Amino acid sequence: MEQQFILRAFQDQIKPIDLEPSQQLLVELYRQLLLREAYCKHLLQENLLKGSSPLF
């Protein structure tokens, strides 16, 4: 439910943005998503190598 609210607020916020700024925003969001994924993989690998259970 909270995620839907946040998504709706984001949609309202970006509605007036033109094409070029929209593309720049998408590139930045994707870059951050890739960084987050790499960080999660790193944490998971560290936890597995230590023999402890993963954080997830």
C-alpha positions in Angstrom: 0.0 0.0 0.0 2.8 2.4 0.9 4.7 1.6 -2.2 1.6 2.4 -4.3 1.3 5.8 -2.7 5.0 6.5 -3.3 4.7 5.4 -6.9 1.7 7.6 -7.4 3.5 10.6 -5.9 6.5 9.9 -8.2 4.2 9.7 -11.2 2.6 13.1 -10.3 6.1 14.6 -9.8 7.5 13.6 -13.2 4.3 14.2 -15.3 5.4 17.7 -16.3 9.0 16.7 -17.2 10.0 17.0 -20.9 11.6 14.1 -22.9 15.3 15.0 -22.4 15.1 15.5 -18.6 12.9 12.3 -18.4 15.6 10.3 -20.2 18.3 11.7 -17.9 16.2 10.8 -14.9 15.7 7.2 -16.2 19.4 6.8 -16.8 20.2 8.0 -13.3 17.6 5.7 -11.7 18.9 2.7 -13.7 22.5 3.6 -12.6 21.3 3.6 -9.0 19.5 0.3 -9.5 22.6 -1.3 -10.8 24.6 0.0 -7.9 22.0 -1.3 -5.4 22.0 -4.7 -7.1 25.8 -4.9 -7.0 25.8 -4.0 -3.3 23.2 -6.6 -2.5 25.2 -9.3 -4.4 28.3 -8.2 -2.5 26.6 -8.5 0.9 25.2 -11.9 0.0 28.5 -13.2 -1.2 30.2 -12.0 2.0 27.6 -13.6 4.2 27.8 -16.9 2.2 31.6 -17.0 2.4 31.5 -16.4 6.1 29.1 -19.3 6.5 26.4 -17.2 8.1 22.9 -16.9 6.9 22.1 -14.2 4.4 20.5 -11.0 5.5 17.5 -11.5 3.1 
